[in-house]
Amino acid sequence: MTEESPKKRGVKQEINRLLAWKKEDIASYPIISVEITDIVAWRDRRVSEGKAASTYI
């Protein structure tokens, strides 16, 4: 977030997306342990909240 995001044109959107992800339980998992079922559960929860499956925030 501090090294790569500032180099991008959409820095503001990128940082907002990363901050939103950091609030999720899955953000505390070691990346090696994240499984497709974790991503599917996250997506399904977001959809049940009325958000589009592709919406990050």
C-alpha positions in Angstrom: 0.0 0.0 0.0 2.8 2.4 0.7 5.3 1.2 -1.9 3.3 0.1 -5.0 -0.1 1.9 -4.7 1.4 5.4 -5.1 2.9 4.4 -8.4 -0.6 3.6 -9.9 -2.9 6.0 -11.6 -5.9 4.9 -9.4 -4.0 5.3 -6.1 -7.0 6.5 -4.2 -9.2 3.7 -5.3 -6.4 1.1 -4.8 -5.8 2.3 -1.2 -9.6 2.3 -0.4 -9.8 -1.3 -1.8 -6.8 -2.5 0.3 -8.2 -0.8 3.4 -11.6 -2.5 2.9 -9.8 -5.9 2.5 -7.8 -5.3 5.7 -11.1 -5.2 7.6 -12.1 -8.7 6.5 -11.3 -11.8 8.7 -9.6 -13.4 5.7 -7.0 -10.6 5.8 -5.4 -12.2 8.9 -4.9 -15.6 7.2 -1.4 -16.4 5.9 -1.8 -16.2 2.1 -0.7 -19.8 1.7 -3.6 -20.9 3.8 -6.4 -19.1 1.8 -8.5 -21.6 0.0 -11.1 -21.2 -2.7 -13.8 -22.0 -0.1 -12.7 -18.9 1.9 -13.1 -16.7 -1.2 -16.4 -18.2 -2.1 -17.7 -17.7 1.5 -16.6 -14.1 1.4 -18.3 -13.5 -2.0 -21.5 -15.2 -0.9 -21.6 -13.1 2.3 -21.1 -9.9 0.3 -23.9 -10.9 -2.1 -26.2 -11.7 0.8 -25.5 -8.1 2.1 -26.9 -6.8 -1.3 -23.5 -6.1 -2.8 -22.5 -7.2 -6.3 -20.1 -10.2 -6.3 -17.5 -8.1 -8.0 -17.7 -5.1 -5.7 -14.8 -4.8 -3.3 -16.0 -2.1 -1.0 
